Amino acid sequence: MFLGFDSSTQSLSAILIDNDRGEIIAEASVNFGAELPQYKAPSGFIPGGANGEVHADPMMWLEALDLVLEKLSGKVDLSKVAMIAGSGQQHGSVYVNELFDSIIADLDPTSSLKAQLSNSLTRTTSPIWMDTSTGSECKEIANAMGGDAEVCSRSGSVAIERFTGPQIRKFSKQSPKSYVATDQVHLVSSFIASVIAGKSLPIDFGDGAGMNLLNLKHLAWDDDLMKATAPELSEKLLPATSCLKPQGTIGSYFIEKYGFSKSCQVCPFTGDNPASLVGMGATTPGQVVISLGTSDTFFAAMAEPKTDPQGFGHVFGNPAGGFMSLICFRNGSLAREALRDELGIDWGAFDHSALSSSKTSAGKNLTLPFYGAEITPRHDFEKPVTEFSENPTDALRIRSLLEGQFLNMRLHSQWMGIAPQRILLTGGASKNDGIAQIVADVFQAPVERLEVANSAALGAALIAATAAGNDLVKLQSVFCKPSPNSRIEPDTNSASAYESALVQFKRLLDSRI
């Protein structure tokens, strides 16, 4: 059996799969806000940070690890687990002192992880992906490298708030003594993997590419980027590696406390987005994942590490080999909900039957679908901009907003040079057939929804099975199946309408930014 973890923003989850039976054997999860209220992080992070700071407590993640394994060991015999892999929310960083490795190598199973590791940090809280407080550090790194284009060409992303490199730089400037005392900088993923393995494990290529520090061409830490980020940073990072390369066996704490076998191996953990690429069955080029959440995301595998010339997209390592790109669109469900509330309607107006009534208006009415600041493209919009050729009824406004969201997505993913052969739709709004049909029509590609509740944890379990010698494509064919009757074909008659609409959408967008 193979075990996958995912430490996301709001919870820690685990999925155990049996490869021989082709089944998920057990699942367990700990919601930080609901089950660990003592950390006062109802949504998984400490609220009220100043000047854009958003941090979380690493001790909360450790306490959750004990809790989730307690739950899991009560359901199944963990001695049958052959390999463990995992993922963590990208861009979160953990700073440990010289005691860390000696502590995790000799953990006492009669005590908790939190009790034993509380003195191993040089920074008591961890900045996470939501933190936007490093604008000046991003500029400093870019200036030292000769501009954002150089940073992007090397690392796959411009120097950007939320990424780890600027966070490290800020820490080194504001708390120089604590930075000097830092023996190693970990990501959320490598921190948890190290505790499980009983020794510090390296950061993998997938998660490491979200730091503005990894050179994608060489898949190694970039000396110039490290020097531009913080002093002696190269001494605080282990060489990056693949998440498919096991790093040894599990620590004795987990053997004695939860019943794991002494032969159970541990892989380097990756980021939640690369793990989701695996869990969605989209590790080969041509498969595109669109996640419809508070923010919408578009991610896909790439054979070569192309970079976005405008600097909006990000390139990470693909756990299956090669690379992947992720593009985030802040005005996702935020915009859909805003229009719903503005019109005083319910979600029924977004369903297939309602949207079908306006099908003849496909592509005729334009909306820049931004109810506030957007990051793709990066601009401070105040409200949507519309250009209608018809009377803007409620039905047409809904269609135009949705078309605008996916035209914007199509426009800003063109640099990847990928013609989607299949779009895998996930997230809350993916269940809506009306929205799914518009996605299919705008991209002129079939849409499928998968029976995957936690794609990152499942992806981690599949990574573990692959690292043990199993074929990933075969694993995905078993564990990443589309939901029955979920496939939606594009209306090919609308292809020319959306080709024309894409040109007009770009014209309208360019006139406003």
N, C-alpha and C positions, 0 to 999 in steps of 0.2 A: 504494500500500500504506500501511497505517496501523499504527503501533507503539504498544504499551501497556506501561508498566512497572508493577511493584508491588514496593515496598520494604516487606516485612512484617517481623514480629519476627525470624524465623529465616532469611530468604532474600531475595534480590533476583531477580525474575523478569521476563522480557520475552516478549510474544506479538506476532507480526507477522501481520496479516490482509490478504488480498487481497479487496477488496470486489467487484470484477467477477467473480471466480471463486467467491466465497462460501466461502472456505477459510482456515483457519489455515495460513500458509505456513511459519513456523518458530517455535520456542520455545527459550529458553535460561534457565538459572537458576544462581545461585551460592548454595550453602548456607554461611552464615557460619561455623558451627561446624566443618564438615567441610573447607571449602576455604580458610578464613582462620583457622587455629588460633592464629596469633600474637597474636590479640586476646583470647585466653583467654575466649571467650564461646560455650561449646558450644551454648547455646540462643538465641544472638543478643543476649544481654545480659550485663553483667558481674555474676557471682554474688557473694554475700556482702555486699551493701550494708547499711549500718547503719540501724536504725530505719525499715525499710520502703523505703529508697531502692533504686530499680532504674534503672540507667543503661546506655547503650550508647555506643560510640565512633563519632562521625560519620565519622572517617577510614575505618572499616571499610565504611561504606556507599559511600564514594567509590571505595575499592579494588574493591569488588564491582561498581560501575558500569563501571569499566574492564574487568574480567574478563568480565562478561556481554556487553558489546559486542564484545569480542574473539571470544567464542564465536559470537555472532550474525553478525558480519561474515564469519566463516569458512564460514557456511552459505548466506547470501543476499547479493545486491547491495543494500546499504542506500541507494544513490543513488535508488532508486525509492520511498523512504518520503516521503510528502507531508506527513504531520502526525504529531506525537508528543503523547501524553497519558500520564498516569500516576497512581498512587496511592501513599500511604504509610500506615504504621501510624498510627492516629489518636492524638493527644495528645502525641506526642513533639515536643520543641522543641529548636531549634539557635540559638545565640547568636553572631552574627558582628560583627566590628569594621569600622572604616571602610575597611580594605584589601580587604574581600571583593569588592566590585563591580569594583574596578580589576583585581584578580587574575583573576576569571572572564571579564572582557572581553578578556583578552590571554593566555590559556593557551597554553603551549608544547606542541605535540603530540609532541615528542621526550621529554617527561617525563611523570610520572604525575599524576593529579589529587591524590592524597594528598600527594605531595612539594611541590606548589605551594600547597596550601590549608591546610597544617598550622598556619600562623601567622595564619590569618584568624578564629580563634575566640576569644571571650572566656570561654568555658566549655568545657573540653576534652572533657567528656562530656555526653550529653544524657539528661535524665530521660524515660522512656517511659511508656506507658499502664499498666504494671504497678506503678509507683511509688505507694506509699500513705503517704508521709511528710509530707503537707501538711495534716493534720487541723486544726492551729491556724490556718493560713492560710485554709482554707475558712470557718472560723467568723468570722475577721476580715472577710473579704469580705462574708459574709452580714450580719454586724452593721452594717457600713458602709452596706449597701443597705436595711436595715430588715427583713431576714429572708430565708430561703431562698425563700419564695414569690415575692418580688419578683425575685430572681435568676433563678428558673425561668421566670417569666412573660416576662422579657425575652430570656433566652439559650437557653431550651428545656431547661435542666437546672438542678438545684440546684447550689450551689457544692460541688464534689465532688473528693475525692482522685482522682488519675489525670489530671484535666483540666489544661489548660495554664495557665490564669490563676493558679490557686494555685501552680503550679510557678514561674511568673515572679515572683510575690510573694515566695516563699521565697528565690529567688536574689537579689532586690533587697535583702532584709533581711540575708542571711548574707554576701553578697559585694558590698557597695554600690559599691566601686570598679570591679569588673568589670562590674557592671550599667550604671554610667554610661558605661563604655567600649564598651558594646554599641550598635552603630549600628542593627542590625535584629534582630528576633526572627523566626525562621522556624519553621515546622513541618517535619517530615521531608519531607513532600510538596513544599512550596515551596522547601526547601533544594536538593533534587535537581533540581527543575525549573529553578531559577535557574542552577545549574551548567551544565546542558544548553543553556540559552538564552544564556548569557554575560552575563546581567544579572539583578538581583533581580526575581523575579516575585511578584505578590501571592498571598495565601492565598485559596483559593476558598470559596464559601459552605458547601459540604458539610463540608469539614474545619474551617473556621473556627468552625462552630457547636459544635465539641467543645472550645472554649476557655473557656467562661463569659465571653465578651467580645463576641460578635456579637449585635446586636439583631435578632431574627428578623422582627419587624414591618417594619423599615426595611432589612434586609439591609445593615447597616453597623455598624462598631464603635460600641459604646455608650459615650458619654463618661463616664457615671457609673460604669459597671463598670470602665472603664480607670482612673479616678481611685481607685476602691476597691482596685484590684489593685496598682499600682506607680506611682511618680512618672514623669512624662513618657513614659508608655507609648505615647501616641498618636503620638509622634515616631518610634517604633521599629517601626511597622506600616504597610505600604502599604495603601491602600483595598482592601477585599475585593471579589472579582469572581466571575463565573461561570467554571467550568472549560471552557465551550464557547466562550470568547472568546480566540482565538489572540493571543499577545503578541509576535509577531515571529518571526524565523528562528533556526535553530540556531546555536550558537557555532562559530567557526572551528576550534577544537580537534577537534571531532567530524567536521567536514568533512574535514579533512586526515588525521586518524588512522584514521577508520573508514569513510570514503567516502560520507557523507551529502551530499545535494545542498544547494547554497547556498539553494535555495528552500524547503527543508523547514521547516515552521513548528512552533512549540511552544505548547501550551496550558498554562494553570495546572494543576497536579496537584491531585487531590482526595484524600479519605481512603479507606482501604481498604473501609470499610463502604458509603459511597455508591457507590464503583466496583463493589462486589459486587452492589448493587441493580441496576445496569445490566447487569452480566455474567450475572445470573440471569434477566434479562428481566422484572423486577418493578417497573418504574418507574411503572406506572399503579396507582391505588388498586384494591384488591380482590385484588391478588396479594401473598401473604405468603410470606416466606422464613423457614424455621426451620433454623438451623444447629446440628447436634448434634456438639459437640466437648467438650473438657475442661470448658468452660462452654458452656451452650446459649444461643443468641441468637435473638430474634424481631425481625424488622424488616420494615417495610412502608411503602409510599408513602402520603402524605397530601396532600390538596389545600390544607389550611390548617394553620398551625402550632399545633395544639392541644398543650397541655402536660399532663403527668401530675400530677394534684392531690396524689398521694402522693409525688411526687419520685423514683420509681424509674426511669421511662423517660427517654429522651433524644431530643431532636429535632435533626436535622441538615438541611442543604440537600439536595435531590434534584437530581442533575446534570441530569435531564431537565426541571427546573422544579418548583416547589412544594417539598414537604418530605418527610422520612421520619422514622420513629421507630425507635429501637433499644432493646430491653430485654434485659438480660443476666441470666442465671440461673447462679450460680456452681456449684450442685450439678447439673451435667450428667452427663457420663460419669464424673465423680468418684463420684457416687452409684450409677450403674449398675454400675460396677466394684466398689464397696464391697459391694453386695449380692451380686454374683457370687462374690466372694471369701468372704464370710460364709457363704454356702450351700455353698461348695465345688463349684460347677458350672461348666460352660463356656457359651459364648455360644449354643450350640444350644438352651438353655432359653428364649432370648428370641426364637427364630425363629417364623415364622408357624404352623407345625403345632403347636408347643408352646403358644403363646398361644391358639390356636383351641380347645384343650381346656377352657379356662376362660372361654369366651365368655359362657356363661350367667350368669357372676358380674360382668359388666360394671357398674361403678359401685357395686357393693354394699359394697366394703371400702375404707376410706379410709387413705391414708398421706400424711403430710407428709414429702416425700422429701428431707430435709435431713440429711446426715451431718456437717455442720459449719456454720460461719457462712455465711449467705446474704445476697445483696444485693437480691433481689427476692422476698419482702419483706426489708428490712434487719433482720436479727436474728441473734443468736449462738445458733443451735441446737447442741445437743450430739449428738443422735442423732435418727433418724426417730421420729415419733409416729404410732401406728396406732390405728384403730378398726374392728375387723373384726366382721362379722355372721356369718361362717363360720369354720370351723377354718382357721387360717392355714398352709396347705400351702405348699411352695416355689413351686408354680405360681401360687397366688393372691397370694403376696407379690411375685412378679415383676410380675404384672399390676397390682397395686395401686400399686407404686412408679412404674411407667410412667404409669399413669393420673394419679397424683398430680403428676408432673412436668408433664403437659400440661394438667391442670385448673388448676394454678398459673399456667401460661403463659396460658391462656385468661382466667382471672380478672384477671390483672394487665395484660392488653392491652385490656380492655373500654373504658377511657377514650378509646381512639382512635376508637371509634364505627365500626369497620370490620367488615363481615361478609365473611370470606374466601370468595372465589369459587374460589380455587385456592391450594394450599399447595405451595411448592417446597421440597423437603427436600434438605439438603446436609450434608456432614460424614460422618465415618466410620460412625456408626450408621445413617445414612440408607439404607444398602444392605440393612438388615435389614427384610424385608417385615412381620414381626410388629410391630416398633416403628412402622413406617409406617402399618399398619392402625389401631393405637391412636390415632395422631395424627389420621388421617382421621375416626375415630369420635368422638373427643372434640370436635373442631371441626366435625364434620358438613360436611366439605368434601373434595373430591378431592385426593389427594396425587400429585405427580409428582417424579421425580428427573431432573436434567439431565445431559447429557454435557459437563459443564464441570469441568475439573480445577482451574483457577485462575481463579475468577470475577472477582477484583479486576483481574488483568492483562488478562483478556479485556474486562472492562468499560471499562478504560482505553483499549484499542484501539478499542472501539466509540464512546467519547467522541471520540477523535481523528477517526474517520470522520464522526461527526455534525457536529463543528466544521467539517469541510470541506464541509458542505452536504448530506450524505446523510440519509435519513430513519431515525431511530432505531428506530421500530417495525418497519420492514422489515428493518433489520439484525438486530434481536433474533429475528425470525422465522426467519432463516437460521442465526444463530450460537448461539442459545440454545434448542436443540431438546431435548425430553425424551428420555431414554433409551428405546429400544424396549421395549414391554411393561412400562413402569415405573409406569403409572398405577394407583392404588388408589382405589376408590370407597368412600365411607363406608357403613357398615351403618345405614340409616335407622331400622331397628327399635330401635337403641340410643339414639336421640336423646333420648327422655324420660328414660331412665336416667341419661344424663350431665347433663341439665338439673337433675335432682334431686341428682345427685352434686356438681355445682358449688355448689349452695346449702349442702349439708352440708360440703363441703370448706372453704368460707369460714367457716362456723360453727366448725369445729374449729381452723382457723388463727387466727381472732380470739381464741379461748380460750387460745392459747399465746403470743401476742405482746402 
